[in-house]
Amino acid sequence: MHFTSGNKIKLLRNGAEYFPALANAIQNAQHEIYLQTYIYELDSTGIMIGNALKQAAMHGVAVNVLLDGFGSKDLPITYISELKKFGVQVMFYRPKISPWSLQKGRLRRMHRKIAVIDGEIGFVGGINIIDDDNTPNQISPRIDYAVLIEGPVLVAIKHSVQKLWHRMAWLNFKIANIKESAHKKKLVQPVFDLGVKVAFVIRDNVLHRHDIEKAYLNAISDAKTEIMIANAYFIPGRKFRQALLKAAARGVKIKLLLQGRKEYILMFATHAFYDKLLNGGIEIYEYRKSFMHSKVAVIDNKWATVGSSNIDPFSLLLANEANVVVEDIHFANELKSDIEISIQNAFHVTLETWEQDSKLKNLFSWFMYGLVKIFLSIVSNNDDKK
């Protein structure tokens, strides 16, 4: 993980802050736009961002949009054609979808949410292109985060989005259709005197398989006073669980803010670890007020991460993810304060309340965790046979 100094970073809470900032950056683009997202929903937000992309393309900006084949499978073909008609280049990451396939290749998704405009402004986080209030069977709005970034770290972010775009173009035999800006002048990133240290960390299936997990594990191992993690899908592996328990054993205060409203049945596997974590002195809070989509953490009031990666096998072993890691006291405390507000509105799962839950519920959580383990084992075996 490589940190660069002299960056400017702004925390964006939910789509209410993210989408206006993204739309403004798109509308002011001069040369090129890269947008990569897991979900693109054709609701009021999707239409607003789409209109901004179309207008940019009409003004000669090279607009390149990469969507995940599963996450954005419901985006109407007619709307995709409309975007292309205005000059927006649209491609899908692994468009072939089979719910019956256990081949790892079909299950690897592009889960990251990134935008880079003119190589000068970047956005990284966990927010899809979807309304905050678009929460079927849930109470709105959902809780989520992104960051707006300017500065030297954008060199790495832009390189990453371009590399993935070119790879998907090559795989889709669209080399001749790659639309790029004619603006070839090498941009010199501004260095802000009071800027912060930021690292861009990805998880892919080639050279960066464990980078995000290692960033977490290193920070947890170095923690001295406090670890605060807010994560929607929390099914940590053995190394991650042991790192948290070891930190708690040496006196580090640990708070986990997890999703209380289960979106998928496999999410109940999270409960399998509650007993051991609670007995280890780790505090657990479930956010049940609305849908929490957060993937953030703060450690020792100076280390923070915001991104798309959950702490579960699907994010850490299969998906294409992207996080930023920030070493800055002001930013870390700003994010921490926001997480604490959510914790105040969350249900505190104590050892007493957890032990009062039915044994059947605990048994079911272990059954779900067993299914996750079996599923991943089958996927790995099938992948080895390819």
C-alpha positions in Angstrom: 0.0 0.0 0.0 1.5 3.3 -1.1 0.5 6.6 0.5 0.8 9.9 -1.3 0.8 13.2 0.6 -0.7 16.5 -0.3 -4.2 15.4 -1.2 -7.5 17.1 -0.5 -10.3 14.8 0.6 -14.0 15.5 1.5 -16.3 13.0 3.2 -19.7 12.6 1.4 -22.6 11.2 3.4 -25.2 9.3 1.5 -26.4 10.1 -2.0 -27.8 13.4 -0.7 -24.2 14.8 -0.6 -22.6 12.5 -3.2 -24.9 12.8 -6.2 -24.9 16.7 -6.4 -21.1 16.7 -6.1 -20.8 14.0 -8.8 -23.3 15.7 -11.2 -21.5 19.0 -10.7 -18.1 17.4 -11.6 -19.6 15.7 -14.7 -21.2 19.0 -15.8 -17.9 20.8 -15.6 -15.8 18.1 -17.3 -13.7 19.3 -20.2 -12.0 16.2 -21.5 -12.9 12.8 -20.1 -15.1 11.0 -17.6 -14.7 7.4 -16.2 -17.6 6.1 -14.2 -17.6 2.6 -12.7 -20.5 1.3 -10.6 -22.0 -2.0 -9.5 -25.6 -0.8 -9.6 -27.1 1.7 -12.0 -30.8 2.1 -11.4 -33.1 4.1 -13.7 -34.7 6.1 -11.0 -34.6 9.9 -10.4 -30.9 9.7 -9.5 -30.0 7.5 -12.4 -31.8 9.8 -14.8 -30.1 12.9 -13.3 -26.6 11.4 -13.6 -27.4 10.0 -17.0 -28.6 13.4 -18.3 -25.3 14.9 -17.0 -23.3 12.2 -18.8 -25.2 12.7 -22.1 -24.7 16.5 -21.9 -21.0 16.0 -21.4 -20.7 13.6 -24.3 -22.6 16.1 -26.5 -20.0 18.7 -25.7 -17.2 16.5 -26.8 -16.1 14.9 -23.5 -15.1 11.3 -23.8 -17.5 9.5 -21.4 -16.8 5.9 -20.5 -19.2 4.1 -18.2 -18.5 0.5 -16.9 -21.4 -1.3 -15.2 -21.5 -4.7 -13.5 -23.4 -7.3 -15.5 -25.2 -8.6 -12.4 -25.7 -5.4 -10.3 -27.0 -3.4 -13.3 -28.8 -6.3 -15.1 -32.2 -4.5 -14.7 -31.0 -1.3 -16.5 -33.3 -1.2 -19.6 -31.6 -1.9 -22.9 -33.5 1.0 -24.4 -31.8 3.4 -21.9 -28.4 2.0 -22.6 -29.1 2.6 -26.3 -30.2 6.1 -25.5 -26.9 6.8 -23.6 -24.9 5.4 -26.6 -26.9 7.5 -29.0 -25.7 10.7 -27.2 -22.1 9.4 -27.4 -21.7 7.8 -24.0 -19.6 4.6 -24.2 -21.2 1.9 -22.0 -19.7 -1.5 -21.3 -20.6 -4.3 -18.9 -18.2 -6.2 -16.6 -19.0 -10.0 -17.0 -22.5 -9.6 -18.6 -23.1 -13.3 -18.7 -25.1 -14.2 -15.6 -26.2 -17.7 -14.5 -27.8 -18.2 -11.1 -27.1 -21.9 -11.4 -23.4 -21.6 -12.1 -20.9 -22.1 -9.3 -17.9 -21.2 -11.5 -15.8 -18.5 -9.9 -15.6 -16.6 -13.2 -19.3 -16.1 -13.2 -19.4 -15.0 -9.6 -16.6 -12.4 -9.8 -18.3 -9.0 -9.9 -17.2 -5.4 -10.3 -18.4 -4.1 -7.0 -16.4 -0.9 -6.9 -17.9 2.6 -7.2 -15.4 5.1 -8.7 -15.6 8.2 -10.9 -12.7 10.2 -12.3 -13.2 13.5 -14.1 -10.4 15.0 -16.3 -7.9 13.2 -14.1 -8.4 16.1 -11.6 -11.4 15.1 -9.5 -12.1 11.6 -8.2 -14.8 9.9 -6.2 -14.4 6.6 -4.4 -16.9 4.9 -2.0 -19.7 2.5 -1.5 -22.6 4.5 -3.1 -24.2 3.0 -6.2 -26.1 5.1 -8.7 -29.5 4.7 -7.0 -31.8 6.9 -4.9 -31.3 6.9 -1.2 -35.0 6.4 -0.9 -35.0 3.5 -3.4 -35.1 0.8 -0.6 -37.7 -1.9 -1.3 -39.0 -3.4 1.9 -36.7 -1.2 3.9 -37.0 2.2 5.6 -35.2 5.0 3.8 -32.7 6.5 3.5 -29.9 4.0 3.4 -26.6 5.0 5.1 -23.5 5.0 2.9 -20.3 7.0 2.3 -18.0 8.2 -0.5 -15.2 10.7 -0.7 -14.3 13.5 -3.2 -10.6 13.5 -3.8 -8.1 15.9 -5.5 -4.4 15.6 -5.5 -1.5 13.2 -6.4 -3.4 10.0 -5.4 -5.6 10.6 -8.5 -2.7 9.3 -10.7 -3.2 5.8 -9.2 -7.0 6.0 -9.3 -7.1 7.1 -12.9 -4.6 4.5 -13.9 -6.7 1.8 -12.3 -10.0 2.9 -14.0 -8.3 3.2 -17.4 -6.6 -0.2 -17.0 -9.9 -1.9 -16.2 -11.7 -0.1 -19.0 -9.1 -1.1 -21.5 -9.2 -4.7 -20.3 -12.9 -5.0 -20.6 -12.8 -3.4 -24.0 -10.3 -5.9 -25.1 -12.3 -8.8 -23.7 -15.4 -7.5 -25.5 -13.5 -7.0 -28.8 -14.2 -3.3 -28.7 -10.7 -2.0 -29.0 -11.6 0.1 -32.1 -14.5 1.6 -30.2 -12.6 2.9 -27.2 -13.4 6.5 -26.8 -10.7 8.6 -25.2 -10.1 12.3 -24.9 -7.9 13.9 -27.5 -6.4 15.9 -24.7 -3.1 14.2 -24.3 -1.3 16.8 -22.2 0.1 15.2 -19.1 -1.7 16.6 -16.1 0.4 17.7 -13.1 -1.6 17.0 -10.0 -1.7 19.9 -7.5 -0.1 19.2 -4.2 -1.9 20.9 -1.3 0.3 22.3 1.5 -2.2 21.2 4.2 -3.1 18.1 2.3 -3.6 14.6 3.7 -1.9 11.2 3.1 -4.1 8.9 1.0 -3.6 5.4 -0.4 -5.8 3.9 -3.1 -6.2 0.2 -2.5 -7.9 -2.3 -4.8 -8.9 -5.9 -4.7 -8.7 -7.8 -8.0 -8.1 -11.3 -9.2 -4.6 -10.8 -10.5 -2.0 -8.8 -8.6 -4.1 -7.4 -5.7 -6.0 -10.4 -4.3 -5.5 -9.5 -0.7 -4.5 -5.8 -0.6 -7.7 -4.5 1.1 -7.7 -7.3 3.6 -4.0 -6.7 4.4 -4.7 -3.0 4.9 -7.3 -3.8 7.5 -5.2 -6.5 9.2 -2.1 -4.3 9.4 -4.1 -1.4 10.9 -5.8 -3.7 13.4 -2.5 -5.2 14.4 -1.0 -1.8 15.0 -4.1 -0.4 16.8 -3.4 1.0 20.3 -6.6 2.5 21.6 -9.7 2.0 19.5 -11.1 0.3 16.4 -14.5 1.3 15.0 -15.8 -0.6 11.9 -19.2 0.0 10.2 -19.8 -2.7 7.6 -23.0 -3.9 6.0 -22.0 -7.5 5.2 -19.7 -8.8 7.9 -18.6 -12.4 7.6 -14.9 -12.1 8.5 -12.4 -14.9 7.9 -10.3 -16.6 10.6 -7.4 -14.2 10.3 -9.6 -11.2 10.6 -11.5 -12.6 13.6 -8.2 -13.5 15.3 -6.8 -10.0 14.7 -9.8 -8.4 16.3 -9.8 -10.7 19.3 -6.0 -10.2 19.8 -6.5 -6.4 19.6 -9.3 -6.6 22.2 -7.2 -8.8 24.4 -4.4 -6.2 24.6 -6.9 -3.5 25.6 -8.1 -2.0 22.4 -11.7 -0.8 22.5 -13.6 -2.3 19.5 -17.0 -1.3 18.2 -18.7 -3.1 15.3 -21.7 -1.4 13.6 -23.4 -4.0 11.5 -26.5 -4.3 9.4 -29.5 -5.2 11.5 -31.9 -5.6 8.5 -30.9 -8.8 6.7 -31.2 -8.2 2.9 -30.0 -11.8 2.0 -30.5 -15.0 3.9 -26.7 -15.7 3.9 -26.2 -12.6 5.9 -27.4 -14.5 9.0 -24.0 -16.2 8.9 -22.7 -13.0 10.6 -24.4 -14.2 13.8 -22.2 -17.3 14.0 -19.4 -15.2 15.4 -21.3 -13.1 17.9 -20.7 -15.3 20.9 -17.0 -15.4 20.5 -16.6 -11.7 19.6 -18.8 -10.7 22.6 -16.9 -13.0 25.0 -13.7 -11.4 23.7 -14.9 -8.0 24.8 -15.9 -6.6 21.4 -19.0 -4.4 21.3 -21.5 -5.1 18.6 -24.3 -2.8 17.5 -27.0 -3.6 14.9 -28.4 -0.7 12.8 -32.1 -1.6 12.4 -33.5 1.9 11.8 -32.9 1.8 8.1 -30.8 0.0 5.5 -27.0 0.5 6.3 -24.7 0.0 3.3 -21.5 1.4 4.9 -18.1 0.0 4.3 -15.9 2.2 6.5 -13.6 2.1 9.5 -11.6 4.3 11.9 -8.7 3.2 14.0 -6.9 5.2 16.7 -8.5 8.4 15.5 -6.0 8.8 12.7 -6.5 5.9 10.3 -9.6 5.6 8.2 -10.9 3.8 5.2 -13.9 4.4 2.9 -14.8 2.2 0.0 -16.8 -0.6 -1.6 -15.4 -3.6 0.1 -17.4 -5.5 2.6 -15.7 -7.8 5.2 -17.0 -11.0 3.8 -15.7 -13.8 1.5 -17.5 -12.4 -1.6 -15.8 -9.0 -1.4 -12.4 -10.2 -0.1 -12.1 -13.3 -2.3 -14.2 -12.7 -5.5 -15.1 -9.1 -6.2 -13.3 -6.2 -7.8 -13.3 -3.6 -5.1 -11.7 -0.2 -4.3 -11.1 1.6 -1.1 -9.1 4.7 0.0 -7.1 4.6 3.2 -6.6 8.0 4.8 -4.1 8.9 7.5 -5.4 12.2 8.8 -6.7 13.1 12.3 -9.3 15.6 11.1 -10.8 13.2 8.5 -10.7 10.2 10.8 -12.5 12.1 13.6 -15.1 13.5 11.2 -15.9 9.9 10.0 -15.8 8.6 13.6 -18.3 11.2 14.8 -20.7 10.2 12.0 -20.4 6.5 12.8 -21.0 7.3 16.5 -24.3 9.0 15.6 -25.4 5.8 13.9 -24.3 3.7 16.9 -26.4 5.9 19.1 -29.4 4.9 17.0 -28.5 1.3 16.8 -29.4 -1.8 18.9 -26.6 -2.8 21.4 -26.1 -6.5 21.2 -24.8 -7.5 24.6 -23.6 -11.0 25.7 -26.7 -11.1 27.9 -29.2 -10.2 25.2 -27.5 -12.6 22.7 -27.5 -15.5 25.1 -31.2 -14.9 25.6 -31.9 -15.4 21.9 -33.2 -18.8 21.1 -30.8 -21.7 20.5 -32.6 -22.3 17.2 -31.6 -18.9 16.0 -28.0 -19.5 16.9 -28.1 -22.9 15.2 -29.5 -21.3 12.1 -26.7 -18.8 12.0 -24.1 -21.6 12.1 -26.1 -23.5 9.4 -25.9 -20.4 7.2 -22.2 -20.0 7.8 -21.7 -23.6 6.9 -23.5 -23.0 3.6 -21.2 -20.1 2.9 -18.1 -22.3 3.5 -19.5 -25.1 1.3 -20.4 -22.6 -1.4 -16.9 -21.1 -1.4 -15.3 -24.6 -1.4 -17.4 -25.7 -4.4 -16.5 -22.4 -6.2 -12.8 -22.9 -5.6 -12.8 -26.5 -6.7 -14.7 -25.7 -9.9 -12.3 -22.9 -10.6 -9.3 -25.2 -10.1 -10.7 -27.6 -12.7 -11.0 -24.9 -15.4 
